[in-house]
Amino acid sequence: MYDYYKTTREGLIRESDAILENAFKSVNLDDMTLPGTFVNPALHQPMVTRSTHATAEMNDTITMIVALSRAEEGLLKLNKRNVVLNDMLSDIQSRISETILKPVSIRLHIQSEYLTISADEQLLQQCFANLVDNAIKYSGDAVEIDIDVEEQDDRVLVSISDNGIGIPQDKLPAIFGKFNRAHKS
């Protein structure tokens, strides 16, 4: 029992440190001392956008950590309802495209115009947004992401691929473990 909580706490601290480090890297504090930074929207808006993205990322991560903790304790209640995947993925596409500062191309390939599934919308959206965000983090300067959605009998297959560095073969078995990273960001 102690080892479980120690591992969880240490993982949470590592993950939080990485998120905070990325948040501070994304905001160049030296730019804030430039004359006219808060008067000139051309200087001010990029900082606000980066700060907003970093805050949203941290909020999503904290929400996911709370959900994982609840799931492990058997306390997570799924709020299943009909979710239109087309709308959810389009929303993620536009939200991420608005906040990322490097060139990102997110292409949606969906077989059906109105593909509905029964799911917990918030958790599913966090999952997809996390996958897309990771694709952006671990890609080069110009990011290309393809999201393919297809119906297979009574299932829906969602595939997210990118032009990033990939996950090393020896790290694949651990990717679904808590607080694991294949690469240091």
LINMO-V600971 format. One record per backbone hydrogen bond with DSSP energy under -1.0 kcal/mol. NH is the residue of the N-H (numbers start at 1). CO is the residue of the C=O. Records with the same first field share a line. If there is no record, write none. Layout:
BEGIN
NH = CO / CO
END
This chain:
BEGIN
5 = 1
6 = 2
7 = 3
8 = 4
9 = 5
10 = 6
11 = 7
12 = 8
13 = 9
14 = 10
15 = 11
16 = 12
17 = 13
18 = 14
19 = 15
20 = 16
21 = 17
22 = 18
23 = 19
24 = 20
25 = 21
26 = 22
29 = 27
31 = 28
33 = 30
34 = 31
37 = 34
40 = 36
43 = 40
44 = 40
45 = 41
48 = 44
49 = 45
50 = 46
51 = 47
52 = 48
53 = 49
54 = 50
55 = 51
56 = 52
57 = 53
58 = 54
59 = 55
60 = 56
61 = 57
62 = 58
63 = 59
64 = 60
65 = 61
66 = 62
67 = 63
68 = 64
69 = 65
70 = 66
71 = 67
72 = 68
73 = 69
74 = 71
75 = 70
80 = 78
81 = 119
83 = 117
85 = 115
88 = 84
89 = 85
90 = 86
91 = 87
92 = 88
93 = 89
94 = 90
95 = 91
96 = 92
97 = 93
98 = 94
100 = 96
105 = 143
107 = 145
109 = 147
111 = 149
117 = 83
119 = 81
124 = 120
125 = 121
126 = 122
127 = 123
128 = 124
129 = 125
130 = 126
131 = 127
132 = 128
133 = 129
134 = 130
135 = 131
136 = 132
137 = 133
138 = 134
139 = 136
143 = 103
145 = 105
146 = 161
147 = 107
148 = 159
149 = 109
150 = 157
152 = 155
155 = 152
157 = 150
159 = 148
161 = 146
165 = 138
171 = 168
174 = 171
175 = 172
177 = 174
180 = 177
END
